[in-house]
Amino acid sequence: MLTSERKALIQEVLRRDGRLVAKSFAQQLGLSEDTIRRDLRELAGEGLLQRVHGGALPASPAVADFSVRAEAGSAVKQALGRAGARLIQPGQIVFLDGGTTNVQLARALPPDIKLTVVTHSPSIAVELTRHPLVEVELIGGRLFKHSVVTLGSASAEAIARIRVDLYFMGVTGLHPETGATTGDGEEAAHKRLISRQSAETIVLAAGEKLGAASPYAIVPLAEITTLVTEAGLPPETLSPLRAAGLDIVEG
């Protein structure tokens, strides 16, 4: 079998099964495990899968720049934003992570709602200027342009001093094995810190992020309270997440 044929088959298995075990896959093809691992390394280098111990998982497609992501899947993101906004009660203290879906959540907040929003996203802060009764606490630091959020020691110190009712966490992947993941290690550390400062952690994620993984772990699924995702997804996509204890809201 040609290398290109093996790689195409690997991607087909990942799409079908949601994971690939290198040892059993090599045995099925009558090839050495080293050969399959080499294929996995090369495919991972091209961003086509995420390697994990013993095999691979589908790679998250949510890796484009912020401006590109803002234009993609806008109808789904608007629906998720509306569903997420309905989970917020007046008077709460809410942390809104960066990300294009959370921008839609900010837009969907009722114009007369009174609450406090903490964020390290300038995009979120600007969006909330349209809500006169929402107090906004903007956390400063070094701007991470990919996600348009602040990172660094100043940001982490400010986050460590707050306690919030709800944290709407942005992710690039959500998988039963790897939990919530993202593409940058420092950003993952900040998300993990915010989650630990929150009574509840909520994830808004389109179907393309479910069953996918990125290089840096944030938290396991057990530390996420609620998943808000799009309606009409196949039961086999949602059942492993429900089994892990997630409350799932379809937007």
TORKOL-4160 file (C-alpha; in steps of 0.2 Angstrom, whole numbers, padded with zeros to 4 digits, m for minus):
251
<pt num="1" X="0000" Y="0000" Z="0000"/>
<pt num="2" X="0007" Y="0017" Z="m0005"/>
<pt num="3" X="0010" Y="0030" Z="0009"/>
<pt num="4" X="m0004" Y="0042" Z="0001"/>
<pt num="5" X="m0016" Y="0027" Z="0002"/>
<pt num="6" X="m0012" Y="0023" Z="0020"/>
<pt num="7" X="m0014" Y="0042" Z="0025"/>
<pt num="8" X="m0030" Y="0043" Z="0016"/>
<pt num="9" X="m0036" Y="0027" Z="0026"/>
<pt num="10" X="m0030" Y="0034" Z="0042"/>
<pt num="11" X="m0041" Y="0050" Z="0040"/>
<pt num="12" X="m0056" Y="0039" Z="0034"/>
<pt num="13" X="m0054" Y="0029" Z="0050"/>
<pt num="14" X="m0053" Y="0045" Z="0061"/>
<pt num="15" X="m0069" Y="0052" Z="0053"/>
<pt num="16" X="m0078" Y="0036" Z="0055"/>
<pt num="17" X="m0073" Y="0030" Z="0072"/>
<pt num="18" X="m0067" Y="0046" Z="0081"/>
<pt num="19" X="m0050" Y="0038" Z="0085"/>
<pt num="20" X="m0036" Y="0027" Z="0079"/>
<pt num="21" X="m0026" Y="0014" Z="0089"/>
<pt num="22" X="m0009" Y="0013" Z="0080"/>
<pt num="23" X="m0005" Y="m0005" Z="0085"/>
<pt num="24" X="m0022" Y="m0013" Z="0080"/>
<pt num="25" X="m0022" Y="m0003" Z="0064"/>
<pt num="26" X="m0004" Y="m0009" Z="0059"/>
<pt num="27" X="m0010" Y="m0027" Z="0063"/>
<pt num="28" X="m0025" Y="m0025" Z="0051"/>
<pt num="29" X="m0014" Y="m0019" Z="0037"/>
<pt num="30" X="0000" Y="m0031" Z="0040"/>
<pt num="31" X="0013" Y="m0017" Z="0043"/>
<pt num="32" X="0025" Y="m0012" Z="0056"/>
<pt num="33" X="0019" Y="0000" Z="0070"/>
<pt num="34" X="0034" Y="0011" Z="0066"/>
<pt num="35" X="0027" Y="0014" Z="0049"/>
<pt num="36" X="0010" Y="0019" Z="0055"/>
<pt num="37" X="0018" Y="0030" Z="0068"/>
<pt num="38" X="0028" Y="0039" Z="0055"/>
<pt num="39" X="0012" Y="0042" Z="0045"/>
<pt num="40" X="0004" Y="0049" Z="0060"/>
<pt num="41" X="0018" Y="0061" Z="0064"/>
<pt num="42" X="0018" Y="0067" Z="0046"/>
<pt num="43" X="m0001" Y="0070" Z="0046"/>
<pt num="44" X="0000" Y="0078" Z="0063"/>
<pt num="45" X="0013" Y="0090" Z="0056"/>
<pt num="46" X="0001" Y="0095" Z="0042"/>
<pt num="47" X="m0012" Y="0098" Z="0055"/>
<pt num="48" X="m0023" Y="0084" Z="0049"/>
<pt num="49" X="m0024" Y="0074" Z="0066"/>
<pt num="50" X="m0019" Y="0075" Z="0084"/>
<pt num="51" X="m0007" Y="0062" Z="0091"/>
<pt num="52" X="m0011" Y="0055" Z="0108"/>
<pt num="53" X="m0003" Y="0040" Z="0117"/>
<pt num="54" X="m0005" Y="0025" Z="0107"/>
<pt num="55" X="m0013" Y="0033" Z="0092"/>
<pt num="56" X="m0022" Y="0048" Z="0085"/>
<pt num="57" X="m0038" Y="0058" Z="0087"/>
<pt num="58" X="m0047" Y="0070" Z="0074"/>
<pt num="59" X="m0039" Y="0087" Z="0074"/>
<pt num="60" X="m0049" Y="0102" Z="0078"/>
<pt num="61" X="m0053" Y="0113" Z="0063"/>
<pt num="62" X="m0054" Y="0129" Z="0074"/>
<pt num="63" X="m0037" Y="0135" Z="0070"/>
<pt num="64" X="m0039" Y="0150" Z="0059"/>
<pt num="65" X="m0036" Y="0168" Z="0063"/>
<pt num="66" X="m0049" Y="0177" Z="0073"/>
<pt num="67" X="m0055" Y="0187" Z="0058"/>
<pt num="68" X="m0057" Y="0172" Z="0048"/>
<pt num="69" X="m0066" Y="0162" Z="0062"/>
<pt num="70" X="m0078" Y="0177" Z="0065"/>
<pt num="71" X="m0085" Y="0175" Z="0047"/>
<pt num="72" X="m0086" Y="0156" Z="0048"/>
<pt num="73" X="m0103" Y="0147" Z="0053"/>
<pt num="74" X="m0110" Y="0164" Z="0059"/>
<pt num="75" X="m0128" Y="0157" Z="0060"/>
<pt num="76" X="m0123" Y="0142" Z="0071"/>
<pt num="77" X="m0113" Y="0154" Z="0082"/>
<pt num="78" X="m0128" Y="0166" Z="0084"/>
<pt num="79" X="m0139" Y="0152" Z="0089"/>
<pt num="80" X="m0126" Y="0146" Z="0102"/>
<pt num="81" X="m0124" Y="0163" Z="0108"/>
<pt num="82" X="m0143" Y="0165" Z="0111"/>
<pt num="83" X="m0144" Y="0148" Z="0120"/>
<pt num="84" X="m0129" Y="0153" Z="0131"/>
<pt num="85" X="m0136" Y="0170" Z="0135"/>
<pt num="86" X="m0152" Y="0161" Z="0142"/>
<pt num="87" X="m0141" Y="0153" Z="0155"/>
<pt num="88" X="m0136" Y="0169" Z="0163"/>
<pt num="89" X="m0147" Y="0176" Z="0177"/>
<pt num="90" X="m0148" Y="0195" Z="0182"/>
<pt num="91" X="m0135" Y="0200" Z="0196"/>
<pt num="92" X="m0123" Y="0186" Z="0192"/>
<pt num="93" X="m0104" Y="0189" Z="0190"/>
<pt num="94" X="m0099" Y="0180" Z="0173"/>
<pt num="95" X="m0082" Y="0178" Z="0165"/>
<pt num="96" X="m0083" Y="0178" Z="0146"/>
<pt num="97" X="m0068" Y="0170" Z="0137"/>
<pt num="98" X="m0062" Y="0177" Z="0121"/>
<pt num="99" X="m0069" Y="0169" Z="0104"/>
<pt num="100" X="m0081" Y="0173" Z="0091"/>
<pt num="101" X="m0095" Y="0163" Z="0098"/>
<pt num="102" X="m0094" Y="0172" Z="0115"/>
<pt num="103" X="m0095" Y="0188" Z="0105"/>
<pt num="104" X="m0112" Y="0182" Z="0099"/>
<pt num="105" X="m0117" Y="0178" Z="0117"/>
<pt num="106" X="m0113" Y="0196" Z="0122"/>
<pt num="107" X="m0123" Y="0202" Z="0108"/>
<pt num="108" X="m0138" Y="0191" Z="0113"/>
<pt num="109" X="m0139" Y="0197" Z="0131"/>
<pt num="110" X="m0155" Y="0206" Z="0135"/>
<pt num="111" X="m0153" Y="0225" Z="0134"/>
<pt num="112" X="m0160" Y="0228" Z="0151"/>
<pt num="113" X="m0150" Y="0214" Z="0160"/>
<pt num="114" X="m0140" Y="0219" Z="0175"/>
<pt num="115" X="m0124" Y="0209" Z="0179"/>
<pt num="116" X="m0106" Y="0210" Z="0180"/>
<pt num="117" X="m0095" Y="0203" Z="0166"/>
<pt num="118" X="m0076" Y="0200" Z="0168"/>
<pt num="119" X="m0066" Y="0197" Z="0152"/>
<pt num="120" X="m0049" Y="0197" Z="0145"/>
<pt num="121" X="m0056" Y="0200" Z="0128"/>
<pt num="122" X="m0056" Y="0218" Z="0121"/>
<pt num="123" X="m0069" Y="0212" Z="0108"/>
<pt num="124" X="m0081" Y="0206" Z="0122"/>
<pt num="125" X="m0078" Y="0222" Z="0131"/>
<pt num="126" X="m0082" Y="0233" Z="0116"/>
<pt num="127" X="m0098" Y="0223" Z="0112"/>
<pt num="128" X="m0104" Y="0226" Z="0130"/>
<pt num="129" X="m0103" Y="0245" Z="0128"/>
<pt num="130" X="m0121" Y="0243" Z="0121"/>
<pt num="131" X="m0128" Y="0236" Z="0137"/>
<pt num="132" X="m0130" Y="0250" Z="0149"/>
<pt num="133" X="m0133" Y="0240" Z="0165"/>
<pt num="134" X="m0119" Y="0228" Z="0162"/>
<pt num="135" X="m0103" Y="0232" Z="0172"/>
<pt num="136" X="m0087" Y="0227" Z="0163"/>
<pt num="137" X="m0071" Y="0222" Z="0171"/>
<pt num="138" X="m0058" Y="0221" Z="0158"/>
<pt num="139" X="m0042" Y="0211" Z="0163"/>
<pt num="140" X="m0026" Y="0218" Z="0155"/>
<pt num="141" X="m0010" Y="0210" Z="0149"/>
<pt num="142" X="m0001" Y="0205" Z="0134"/>
<pt num="143" X="m0012" Y="0203" Z="0119"/>
<pt num="144" X="m0013" Y="0186" Z="0111"/>
<pt num="145" X="m0018" Y="0191" Z="0094"/>
<pt num="146" X="m0024" Y="0174" Z="0088"/>
<pt num="147" X="m0039" Y="0174" Z="0101"/>
<pt num="148" X="m0039" Y="0192" Z="0104"/>
<pt num="149" X="m0037" Y="0190" Z="0123"/>
<pt num="150" X="m0024" Y="0196" Z="0136"/>
<pt num="151" X="m0012" Y="0183" Z="0143"/>
<pt num="152" X="0004" Y="0184" Z="0154"/>
<pt num="153" X="0008" Y="0186" Z="0172"/>
<pt num="154" X="m0002" Y="0202" Z="0175"/>
<pt num="155" X="m0018" Y="0194" Z="0168"/>
<pt num="156" X="m0015" Y="0178" Z="0178"/>
<pt num="157" X="m0013" Y="0188" Z="0194"/>
<pt num="158" X="m0029" Y="0198" Z="0191"/>
<pt num="159" X="m0039" Y="0182" Z="0187"/>
<pt num="160" X="m0032" Y="0174" Z="0203"/>
<pt num="161" X="m0041" Y="0187" Z="0213"/>
<pt num="162" X="m0058" Y="0185" Z="0207"/>
<pt num="163" X="m0073" Y="0173" Z="0210"/>
<pt num="164" X="m0087" Y="0171" Z="0197"/>
<pt num="165" X="m0103" Y="0162" Z="0195"/>
<pt num="166" X="m0102" Y="0156" Z="0177"/>
<pt num="167" X="m0087" Y="0155" Z="0166"/>
<pt num="168" X="m0090" Y="0153" Z="0147"/>
<pt num="169" X="m0074" Y="0145" Z="0141"/>
<pt num="170" X="m0069" Y="0144" Z="0123"/>
<pt num="171" X="m0061" Y="0128" Z="0116"/>
<pt num="172" X="m0055" Y="0122" Z="0100"/>
<pt num="173" X="m0059" Y="0104" Z="0104"/>
<pt num="174" X="m0069" Y="0093" Z="0116"/>
<pt num="175" X="m0066" Y="0075" Z="0117"/>
<pt num="176" X="m0070" Y="0061" Z="0130"/>
<pt num="177" X="m0052" Y="0056" Z="0131"/>
<pt num="178" X="m0043" Y="0073" Z="0131"/>
<pt num="179" X="m0057" Y="0084" Z="0138"/>
<pt num="180" X="m0056" Y="0102" Z="0133"/>
<pt num="181" X="m0041" Y="0107" Z="0123"/>
<pt num="182" X="m0034" Y="0122" Z="0114"/>
<pt num="183" X="m0020" Y="0127" Z="0102"/>
<pt num="184" X="m0009" Y="0137" Z="0114"/>
<pt num="185" X="m0001" Y="0131" Z="0130"/>
<pt num="186" X="m0001" Y="0148" Z="0139"/>
<pt num="187" X="m0019" Y="0151" Z="0134"/>
<pt num="188" X="m0024" Y="0134" Z="0141"/>
<pt num="189" X="m0016" Y="0138" Z="0157"/>
<pt num="190" X="m0026" Y="0154" Z="0159"/>
<pt num="191" X="m0042" Y="0145" Z="0154"/>
<pt num="192" X="m0038" Y="0132" Z="0167"/>
<pt num="193" X="m0036" Y="0146" Z="0180"/>
<pt num="194" X="m0052" Y="0154" Z="0176"/>
<pt num="195" X="m0061" Y="0138" Z="0177"/>
<pt num="196" X="m0055" Y="0135" Z="0195"/>
<pt num="197" X="m0061" Y="0152" Z="0200"/>
<pt num="198" X="m0079" Y="0149" Z="0194"/>
<pt num="199" X="m0093" Y="0140" Z="0202"/>
<pt num="200" X="m0098" Y="0133" Z="0185"/>
<pt num="201" X="m0089" Y="0131" Z="0168"/>
<pt num="202" X="m0099" Y="0131" Z="0152"/>
<pt num="203" X="m0093" Y="0128" Z="0134"/>
<pt num="204" X="m0102" Y="0134" Z="0119"/>
<pt num="205" X="m0096" Y="0123" Z="0104"/>
<pt num="206" X="m0102" Y="0119" Z="0087"/>
<pt num="207" X="m0102" Y="0101" Z="0081"/>
<pt num="208" X="m0086" Y="0102" Z="0072"/>
<pt num="209" X="m0077" Y="0104" Z="0089"/>
<pt num="210" X="m0085" Y="0089" Z="0097"/>
<pt num="211" X="m0074" Y="0073" Z="0096"/>
<pt num="212" X="m0059" Y="0083" Z="0090"/>
<pt num="213" X="m0043" Y="0088" Z="0100"/>
<pt num="214" X="m0030" Y="0101" Z="0100"/>
<pt num="215" X="m0012" Y="0100" Z="0107"/>
<pt num="216" X="m0015" Y="0108" Z="0124"/>
<pt num="217" X="m0026" Y="0101" Z="0138"/>
<pt num="218" X="m0037" Y="0113" Z="0148"/>
<pt num="219" X="m0048" Y="0103" Z="0159"/>
<pt num="220" X="m0056" Y="0086" Z="0159"/>
<pt num="221" X="m0074" Y="0084" Z="0155"/>
<pt num="222" X="m0078" Y="0081" Z="0173"/>
<pt num="223" X="m0073" Y="0099" Z="0177"/>
<pt num="224" X="m0086" Y="0106" Z="0164"/>
<pt num="225" X="m0104" Y="0109" Z="0170"/>
<pt num="226" X="m0113" Y="0112" Z="0153"/>
<pt num="227" X="m0111" Y="0110" Z="0135"/>
<pt num="228" X="m0121" Y="0121" Z="0123"/>
<pt num="229" X="m0120" Y="0115" Z="0105"/>
<pt num="230" X="m0130" Y="0115" Z="0089"/>
<pt num="231" X="m0146" Y="0106" Z="0087"/>
<pt num="232" X="m0148" Y="0090" Z="0077"/>
<pt num="233" X="m0131" Y="0082" Z="0080"/>
<pt num="234" X="m0130" Y="0063" Z="0078"/>
<pt num="235" X="m0133" Y="0054" Z="0095"/>
<pt num="236" X="m0116" Y="0045" Z="0093"/>
<pt num="237" X="m0108" Y="0062" Z="0094"/>
<pt num="238" X="m0117" Y="0068" Z="0110"/>
<pt num="239" X="m0118" Y="0051" Z="0120"/>
<pt num="240" X="m0100" Y="0050" Z="0125"/>
<pt num="241" X="m0101" Y="0068" Z="0132"/>
<pt num="242" X="m0117" Y="0064" Z="0141"/>
<pt num="243" X="m0109" Y="0048" Z="0148"/>
<pt num="244" X="m0095" Y="0059" Z="0155"/>
<pt num="245" X="m0108" Y="0069" Z="0165"/>
<pt num="246" X="m0110" Y="0085" Z="0154"/>
<pt num="247" X="m0127" Y="0093" Z="0154"/>
<pt num="248" X="m0130" Y="0097" Z="0136"/>
<pt num="249" X="m0141" Y="0111" Z="0129"/>
<pt num="250" X="m0145" Y="0111" Z="0111"/>
<pt num="251" X="m0146" Y="0129" Z="0104"/>
